[in-house]
Amino acid sequence: MKKRRIWFLLLLFLPSVYITLSASEFKHDYLIKQPLTDTRLKFMPVPSDYRNYFILQSIDDTTNVIIGDFVGTEKLISMVMDLNSDGKPDRVFEYFPDIKKFTTPAKPTTSFYKDFTDIKRQIIEGTIFKNTYSYKMNSIDLLKLRLEKGRDIFKTEYGYTVKIYDPDKPTTIQSEFFFAKQHGRYDLIFTTYYYKIFNTKIAPVVFFSVYCKSSKDPMIAEIVEALLKMAPK
């Protein structure tokens, strides 16, 4: 009788553990919605499957590239900061989650980084996700394809939202994009909630690969201007 009670309690407890772990791993988007600082870098997630992630964040005057590199002998989260969005990096911070150590190298030590402009473009175009063990984030090629076809485009007050629906669940949003221009500043957001490999559904630990709000970064400006020309009037 006592053993049955223990098993019953375990069955009740295990789902709650699973839900708690899932929630803790998949709710880090709030970090990207605010300007990321060196002190907040340590809160960036380390995925349980050790997939890499790459994020372009540009909020107001500051543009950051965040690289989660987890395939080497040392897990590493790098952040390159462009403090005035002039296209040139000003500061580099790195955090080693296993040993809880911060460093400030002159250049990121991760092998994924070669050039600031180049990696920004790789994230926007999605090429960085194709050649690495990383989350496969939807990128600008899919956005342009939807704009060309005129599908699932929703005009907002000052911009456009483009939704990507799950082909197996037509009412479920799998991914979405947003772009806009307001008061000479630019918004560009790429969100991937989940993707599928065969029948396996994978949700990135951070849904955003690009999160730019009120940005003055020249690359973001160039891309948004081009997208606005493609959008239905």
C-alpha positions in Angstrom: 0.0 0.0 0.0 2.8 2.3 0.9 4.7 1.6 -2.4 1.5 2.4 -4.4 1.2 5.7 -2.6 4.8 6.6 -3.4 4.3 5.7 -7.1 1.1 7.7 -7.2 2.9 10.8 -5.8 5.7 10.4 -8.3 3.3 10.3 -11.2 1.7 13.5 -9.9 5.1 15.2 -9.4 6.9 14.3 -12.6 4.7 16.3 -15.0 5.1 19.4 -12.9 8.9 19.0 -13.0 8.7 18.7 -16.8 6.5 21.7 -17.1 8.8 23.7 -14.8 12.0 22.8 -16.7 10.3 23.6 -20.1 9.1 26.9 -18.8 12.6 27.8 -17.5 14.2 26.9 -20.7 11.8 28.5 -23.2 11.1 31.9 -21.5 14.1 34.1 -22.2 12.7 36.4 -24.8 12.2 39.2 -22.2 16.0 39.5 -22.1 16.1 40.4 -25.8 13.2 42.9 -25.6 15.3 45.2 -23.4 18.9 46.4 -24.2 21.2 43.6 -23.2 24.1 44.6 -20.9 27.1 42.8 -19.7 25.6 42.1 -16.3 22.5 40.6 -17.9 24.6 38.4 -20.2 24.9 35.7 -17.5 21.1 35.2 -17.7 21.2 34.1 -21.3 20.2 30.4 -21.6 22.4 27.4 -22.2 20.2 25.0 -24.2 19.7 21.5 -22.8 20.7 20.1 -26.3 23.6 22.5 -26.6 22.5 24.0 -29.9 24.1 27.3 -30.7 22.1 30.5 -31.2 22.8 33.8 -32.9 20.8 37.0 -32.2 20.9 40.5 -33.6 19.5 43.1 -31.2 19.2 46.8 -32.0 17.3 49.0 -29.7 17.4 52.8 -29.9 21.1 53.8 -30.4 22.8 50.5 -29.5 23.2 47.4 -31.7 24.3 44.0 -30.2 25.2 40.7 -31.6 24.8 37.8 -29.2 26.5 34.4 -29.9 25.8 31.3 -27.9 28.6 28.9 -28.7 28.1 25.6 -27.0 29.8 23.0 -29.3 33.4 23.5 -28.0 35.1 22.3 -24.9 34.0 25.5 -23.1 30.5 26.8 -23.3 30.6 30.5 -24.2 28.2 33.4 -24.7 29.7 36.4 -26.5 28.2 39.8 -27.0 29.6 42.5 -29.4 28.3 46.0 -28.7 28.0 48.9 -31.2 27.1 51.7 -28.8 26.1 54.3 -31.4 25.0 52.0 -34.2 27.6 53.3 -36.6 28.4 49.8 -37.8 31.6 49.5 -35.8 31.9 47.4 -32.6 32.9 49.3 -29.4 32.9 46.7 -26.7 33.1 42.9 -26.3 31.9 40.9 -23.3 32.1 37.1 -22.9 30.6 34.9 -20.3 31.6 31.3 -19.5 28.6 29.8 -17.8 30.3 26.6 -16.5 32.8 28.6 -14.5 30.7 31.7 -14.1 33.5 34.0 -15.5 33.3 37.3 -17.4 36.0 38.4 -19.8 36.4 41.5 -22.1 38.6 40.5 -25.0 39.4 42.9 -27.8 37.6 40.5 -30.2 35.2 37.6 -29.6 37.0 34.3 -29.1 34.2 32.2 -30.6 35.1 30.8 -34.0 31.7 31.8 -35.4 32.8 35.5 -35.3 34.9 37.0 -38.1 33.5 40.4 -38.8 30.7 42.5 -37.2 29.0 43.6 -40.4 29.3 40.1 -41.8 27.7 38.3 -38.9 24.9 40.8 -38.7 24.1 40.1 -42.4 24.4 36.3 -41.8 21.9 36.4 -39.0 19.4 38.5 -41.1 19.9 36.3 -44.2 19.9 33.1 -42.1 23.1 31.6 -43.5 24.6 31.3 -40.1 21.9 28.9 -39.1 22.5 26.5 -42.0 26.2 25.7 -41.4 26.2 25.3 -37.6 24.6 23.1 -35.0 22.0 25.7 -34.2 18.3 26.4 -34.1 17.0 26.9 -37.7 15.5 30.3 -37.5 13.2 31.6 -40.2 14.9 34.5 -42.0 14.6 37.2 -44.6 14.4 34.8 -47.6 11.1 33.4 -46.3 9.8 36.9 -45.5 10.5 38.2 -49.0 8.9 35.1 -50.5 5.7 35.8 -48.6 5.8 39.5 -49.6 6.2 38.5 -53.2 3.2 36.1 -53.0 1.2 38.6 -51.0 0.3 35.9 -48.4 -0.6 36.3 -44.7 0.4 40.0 -44.6 -1.2 42.2 -42.0 -0.8 46.0 -42.1 -0.5 47.6 -38.7 -0.7 51.2 -37.6 2.8 52.0 -38.9 4.2 48.7 -40.2 3.6 45.1 -41.4 3.3 41.8 -39.7 3.8 38.6 -41.8 2.7 35.3 -40.2 3.9 31.8 -41.1 1.3 29.1 -40.2 2.1 25.5 -39.4 1.0 23.5 -42.5 -0.1 20.6 -40.3 -2.1 23.0 -38.0 -3.3 25.9 -40.3 -4.5 28.1 -37.4 -1.2 27.8 -35.4 1.4 30.5 -35.9 4.8 28.8 -36.4 6.8 32.0 -37.1 6.2 35.7 -37.7 8.0 38.8 -38.9 7.4 42.5 -38.3 9.0 45.5 -40.0 8.2 49.2 -39.8 9.5 52.8 -40.0 8.5 55.5 -37.7 10.0 58.9 -37.0 13.1 58.0 -38.9 13.8 54.9 -36.9 13.3 51.2 -37.9 11.8 48.1 -36.5 12.7 44.6 -37.7 11.7 41.5 -35.8 12.2 37.8 -36.8 10.4 35.3 -34.6 10.5 31.5 -34.8 8.3 29.8 -32.2 9.1 26.4 -33.4 10.2 24.4 -36.4 10.1 20.7 -37.4 12.7 18.1 -38.2 10.7 15.2 -39.6 8.1 14.8 -36.9 10.0 16.4 -34.1 9.0 19.9 -33.1 11.9 22.0 -31.8 11.3 25.3 -30.0 14.4 27.7 -29.8 15.4 28.8 -26.3 15.0 32.4 -27.6 12.3 32.9 -30.2 14.0 36.0 -31.7 16.9 35.9 -34.1 16.5 39.6 -35.0 15.0 42.1 -32.6 15.3 45.7 -33.6 13.1 48.4 -32.2 13.5 52.1 -32.9 16.9 51.3 -34.5 19.2 53.7 -36.3 21.5 50.9 -37.5 22.3 51.6 -41.2 22.0 48.0 -42.2 18.6 47.7 -40.5 17.5 50.9 -42.2 18.5 49.6 -45.6 16.7 46.3 -45.2 13.5 47.8 -43.9 13.3 50.4 -46.6 13.6 47.6 -49.2 10.9 45.5 -47.5 8.6 48.5 -47.3 8.9 48.8 -51.1 7.8 45.2 -51.5 4.9 45.4 -49.1 1.3 46.0 -50.3 0.1 49.6 -50.1 
